[in-house]
Amino acid sequence: MLHLLNGPQTLGNGRRFWICACLVLVAALIYPMFADPYDVGNFAYFLIWVFMALGLCLMWGYGGMLSFGQTFFFGIGGYAYGVLSVDLGSANGMALGNFVLAVLLAGLTAAVLGYLMIYGKISGVFFGIVTLSVTLALAFFLGQTAGPEWAIGDARLNGFNGMQGMTPLSLPWFGGDIDLEETSLYYFVLVLLVCTYLALRMLVNARFGNVLVAIREDPQRTELLGYDVRRYQFGALVLGSMLAAVSGVLYTSWGQFITPSSIGLPAAAMPIVWVAFSGRSDLTAVLVGTFVLLAVFQTLTIYSEQMALILMGLILVVTVMFAPQGCFVGMSRIAGWRPRRNRPLPAPSTEAG
């Protein structure tokens, strides 16, 4: 399976790339030893959002499905984790159980919505419109839940003020649970992100990714070759949405709160900017580009949130006009980290028909 780490659907397949990647990982591992815990917590915050961007990269960059629904599943994951942690607690490994249950709930929601859209033959711009509509509907609904009647067990939704009082993630250990905060959360997110990135590289370089790219380029031709186009699109949508839910759970655990503003229109547009600017056709470019943009956005927000949003919009316009393949994809190709020549599609199995 290791040969799938280097394949035609990902940039950076040579020794030089992997040496650089290992050096970056070592630097990330030793960073907390020389940094203030507050800064380490901020770095963890940046990494948390990358899962959402990778999910959109899989759906849009590889599968050709532009979705504005990443914050929809982000919100489902975050609010579900909040409700579960308040009602069920987090002792004795229950926090990780809440994590898994929240992500699975988002995946189930994605499966229902994805079935209705994909098997209902909703595609192109209408796919984006539907996902944006459900995102705005969820944000509006959560904003109207300020009354005491809007509660699930002991967990109150609290309207625009958002949910509060949920417990952070924790790992069961001898002598008591270890709460994941600041440095410990940073290491947890970093390890989870590395594992997710490597797993996605293997996925997109395997049969699934090759077929998904073929669907992006020409769905009718791919279907004529014997592949069930809708099944592959459905799988990409569910997986990408679950990655957005991972970001939602980690964000809720990081700040121990979540509000409808993290789901609404400005927030829904951000993943599109990150992925488009970075280069939606490659996982590595999205990972690096999203982290850089988040760091820049956070720095600018200190001075003016409005100017930061204007800059994000300007970046999207400039990218679409002058670098439609993405800035980081372009730079990686200049550096010589080109993918190998695309191999032909694998023959469909007898059950793909």
C-alpha positions, -999 to +999 in steps of 0.1 A: +000+000+000+029+023+005+033+028-033+000+046-032+016+075-014+033+084-047+009+085-075-004+104-105-031+123-085-007+140-060+021+165-063+054+157-046+063+121-053+101+122-051+127+119-025+132+156-022+096+162-014+095+135+013+127+148+029+112+183+031+080+169+045+098+150+072+118+182+081+085+201+084+070+174+106+101+174+129+099+211+132+061+209+140+069+182+167+095+202+185+078+236+181+059+234+215+092+229+233+103+265+224+069+283+222+044+297+246+015+274+253-009+301+241+008+303+207+008+265+206-030+266+212-033+291+183-014+268+160-037+240+170-066+262+160-051+267+125-046+230+120-082+222+131-097+239+100-074+220+076-096+189+079-125+208+064-104+221+036-091+186+028-127+173+026-136+201+002-105+193-019-116+157-022-152+167-033-144+197-054-108+193-065-109+156-073-146+150-078-158+182-094-185+189-068-184+225-056-200+224-021-209+253+001-220+228+028-187+223+046-198+245+075-232+228+075-215+195+085-190+214+106-220+227+126-236+194+129-204+178+142-197+206+166-232+209+180-236+171+182-204+169+202-215+197+225-248+181+232-232+147+238-205+160+261-230+180+282-255+151+285-231+121+286-200+137+301-164+129+291-151+106+318-136+071+311-130+077+274-165+090+267-151+121+251-136+101+223-169+082+220-187+116+217-161+125+190-169+094+170-206+096+174-207+133+163-187+126+132-209+095+124-240+116+128-226+142+103-218+113+080-253+100+082-267+134+075-244+137+045-255+103+033-292+113+033-285+147+017-261+132-007-285+105-018-312+130-025-288+153-045-266+128-064-293+102-071-317+130-078-292+142-105-285+175-090-251+187-103-231+217-114-242+251-101-274+236-086-252+214-063-236+245-049-270+262-045-286+233-026-256+230-002-255+267+004-293+267+011-291+240+037-261+257+053-280+290+056-311+273+068-292+256+096-275+288+106-308+307+107-325+279+127-297+278+153-299+316+157-336+313+167-329+288+195-323+312+224-353+302+245-351+276+273-373+253+254-345+248+228-326+222+248-316+186+243-314+171+278-292+195+298-277+210+267-291+244+257-285+257+222-286+293+233-293+309+199-268+335+186-249+332+219-240+297+210-235+265+231-212+267+260-200+245+289-191+214+269-160+195+281-127+193+261-116+161+245-097+138+268-078+105+264-083+077+290-051+069+309-040+051+340-048+073+370-073+095+352-082+111+318-058+135+301-076+166+289-065+177+255-058+215+258-031+237+244+000+216+239-016+182+243-044+192+219-018+205+194-001+171+193-034+152+190-045+174+161-011+172+144-010+134+146-046+131+134-039+155+105-008+136+094-027+103+095-056+119+076-034+134+049-015+102+043-047+082+041-062+106+016-031+105-005-034+067-007-071+070-014-068+095-043-039+075-059-059+043-057-087+031-079-112+054-061-092+086-068-085+077-104-121+071-111-131+103-092-108+124-114-122+108-145-157+117-133-145+153-128-132+155-163-160+137-181-187+120-161-206+107-192-175+091-207-166+075-173-201+061-170-198+046-206-166+029-194-187+010-169-183+029-137-211+038-113-205+075-113-231+083-086-216+057-062-181+074-064-196+109-060-217+097-031-186+083-013-166+114-019-194+136-005-198+115+026-161+113+034-155+150+027-185+160+049-172+138+077-138+156+076-157+189+080-174+174+110-140+165+124-131+202+122-164+210+140-157+187+169-121+198+173-131+235+171-159+229+198-134+211+220-107+237+215-129+267+225-155+248+245-182+267+226-198+270+191-221+296+177-243+299+145-218+325+131-193+297+125-219+282+101-233+312+082-225+327+048-191+343+056-179+312+072-193+290+044-173+309+018-140+306+036-133+270+027-139+279-010-113+306-008-087+284+010-090+255-015-092+277-046-062+298-036-041+268-026-050+246-056-080+224-054-065+196-074-039+186-049-041+176-012-006+189-003-012+223-018-045+226+001-030+216+034-001+241+032-021+269+016-050+267+041-026+269+070-009+299+055-041+317+047-055+310+082-024+325+098-026+356+076-064+360+082-060+356+120-032+382+120-053+407+100-084+401+122-065+415+151-066+449+134-098+447+114-121+418+107-138+436+079-105+442+061-096+406+066-128+395+049-123+419+021-088+405+016-101+370+014-126+380-013-098+398-032-076+367-030-104+346-045-110+370-074-073+373-082-068+335-080-097+328-103-085+354-128-048+349-128-040+315-112-071+293-117-050+262-108-041+277-075-010+295-062+005+267-043+000+242-071+018+266-094+047+270-070+050+233-064+052+227-101+079+254-105+098+236-077+096+204-097+071+185-075+050+174-105+029+142-104+039+113-125+022+108-158-014+097-154-020+060-157-051+047-174-083+040-155-084+006-138-108-018-154-142-017-137-153-047-117-183-067-126-204-051-099-195-015-110-219-016-139 
